[in-house]
Amino acid sequence: MVKFFLIVRQTPSYGLAVLGAVTVLGILTVALNPAELDSALGMLLFVQMFLASSGFVAAARRGHFDPVLVHGSRRGAVLFVHWCASLAPGALAWLAVAGFAWAASSPAAWSALAGTRAAAFLIVSVVAWAVGFALPRGAGGALWMAVLLVLLLRHVELLAPEVPPESSVAILRTAGAVVVCPFLLLGTHAVIGLPALATSMVAVMAVLWTTIRVGTGLDVYLVERL
């Protein structure tokens, strides 16, 4: 199954070209100023929103996954591997930029490898895949970006500084804000506490599990199509 998804790419050539260009630009940005790592990571998150939204349902109903769906493979395992394949190119680009930043002694490099910035990448990879699960390729990312644009134009305050940060309401609201806008985990303009971050990660894993569970009951035509 893994071999199948290695052969059948989930990312189109133009997507890989854009990702490659952004990766090179990100490395150049860090090379010029290691403190500007978040600018490079922000560009990668933006691209990942579209790449991770690979549209499983549309491809499955066109028969792209028949070889693994009709030979006894567990549907849940197929969906999980599909998610991994969808996020893999972006993950390699992220590791390349973060690894270069670590070598350049960027102060945010460790966070990008195993911290809050890495959590932002995971959130984008899960939510974009789940939102775009039943949509055409890239549509989930476009829809998500449209929501963020509306929130920006309406000047919606995602984080509520007037609410005590240790309260349950504040933790849930901050966790929700992080899931909706993972870009909040980049930079130092917003302090995200560990309880809120942990809650957001639990929510994201629940989204992934729920999407896979729903997908196991998906009705797709196998082998024979009109």
N, C-alpha and C positions, 0 to 999 in steps of 0.2 A: 504493500500500500504506500509506504513512504517512497519507494522507488518510483511508483507511478506518478506521484505528485512532484518528484524531482524532474521527471521527464516532461510532464504536462505542466508547463509554467502557468501560474495564476496571474502573473503580472505581464501586461502587454509590453512590447518593445519600446513604445514611446514613453511608457511609464518608467521603464528602467533607464531610458535616456535622461529623462527629467531628474530622476533620483541620482544618477551619476553626476549630472551637472551640479545639483545642489550639494552633493557630498564634496565635490572638488571645491566649490565655493566656500563651504563650511570650513574645510581644512585650511584654505587660504586665509579665511577670516581669523581663525585661531592662530595661524602662523604669524599674522601681523600683530595680533593682540590677544594673548591667551585669556584675558579677562572677558572677551567677547564671545565666549563659548555659547552662552544662551541665545545669541542671535543665530548661530549655526544650528543649534538644537531646535529653535522655533521653526526654522525653514524645514527641517526634517519632519517635525510633527505635522506641519501643514501638508506636506507631500504624503505622509503616511496615512492621513485621513482618507485620501483617495485610493491609495494602493491597497490598504487593508480592506476596503469595501469592495470585495471581489465578486459579490453576487452569486452565491452558491446555487440558489433555486433556478435562476435563468439558465445557468450552465448545465445543471443536472437535467432539466427538462429538454435540453437540446441533445442529451445523450453523452455529454463529455465525460461523465463519471461512471458510465455503464460498466467498464471493466472491473471496477472495484465494488460497485453496488450489487452486481449480479453473481459474484463468486463467493458468497458467504461472508463477506466482510461485515462486521458490525457497523451499523449506520452511525452510531455515536463515535466510534473510533475514526471513521471516515471523515466526519465533520470536524473532529478535533485536529486531525492531520491537515485538513484543508485550511483550518484557521492558522496553524503553524506555517503552512506554505505561503499563506497570504501575507503574513507579517515578516517572513524571513528576509526578503530583500531590504526592507526598511531597517530591520534589526542589524543586518551586516553593515549598512551605511552608518547607523547610529554608533555601533561599536568602533568603526573606523575613525569617526570624528572624535568620539569620546576617548579612544585610545591615543590618538594623536594629541589631544588636549592634555591627557595625563602625562605623556612624554614631554610636553611643553610646559609642564608644571602649572597648568590652569587650576585656579582655586576651586572650580566647580566640577572638575573632572571626575572625582570619586562619586559625587552625587549622581552624575550621569551614568556611571557604571553600576552602582548599587545603592541608590538613594532616592530622594524625592523626584529627581529628574528622570531616573529610570522608571519610576512609577508612572510618570506622565506618559512615557512611551507605551507602557503596557496598557494604560487606560485607553489611549487612542486606538491601539491595535485591537482591543476587544470591542469597544463601543462602535467603531467604524465598521467592523466585520458584522456585528449584530444588527446595526441599523440597516446596513446594505444587504442583509441576508437574502431578502426576497425582492430586491431591487436590481436594476441593471448595474453593471460594473461601474464603480465610481460614484453612483447616485447617492449612496449613503454619506460619503464624504461631502458631496455638494449640499445635501440637505442639512447636515450638521453645521457646515460653514454658514449656510443661510441663517440658521438659528442664532449662531454667535453674532452675525452681522446685525440681526434685528435687536439683540440684546445690547449691542454696542450703540446703535443708533438711538435706542430708547434710554440710554444711560442707566441701565439696570445695575444696581449695586449688588453684585453676587455675594460679596462678603459683608457681613453686618458688624461693623466695629462697635456699635452701641450695645450689642448683646454680650453678656459675660462669656468669655471664650471657653470657660470650663462647664457651662451649662449644656444640657442634652440638646436643647434647641439649637444652640450655636454649633455644636459638633455635627448634628445632622445637616444643618444648612451649609456649613463649610464643606462637608463631604459631598453634598449634592452639587455645590458650586465647582468642586474639583472634577467631578465626573462630567459635568456639562462643559467645563472649560479647563482642560488639563494644563493649558498654558499658564495658569496661576501658579503651577509648581516650578516654573522657570523664573530666574531672577530672585531678587530679595525684597521685592515690593510688598509681598504678602507672607505673613508667617502662618504656616499650616501646622497645627499641632499634631502630635502622634495619634491621639484618639480619632481625630477627623480623618487623617490619612489612612489609618487602619480601617475605619468604617467605609471609606470610599473604595478601598481595595476589596473588602468583603462584598460590597455592592457590585463591583465590576465582575468578580468571580461568579456571583449569582447571575449576572446577565449572561455570561458565557455559558454557564451550566444550563440556564433556562433555554437559551437559543439552541443548544445542542439537543436538549430534550424535545423541544418542539420539532426540530429537524428530523428526529428519528421517526416521527409519524408523518413525514412529508410524503405526499402522493406524487410520485414522478413516474413517467412512462419509461420502462426499461426495455432496451433492445428494439422492440417493434414500435414504430411510430408511423403516423399517417404521412 
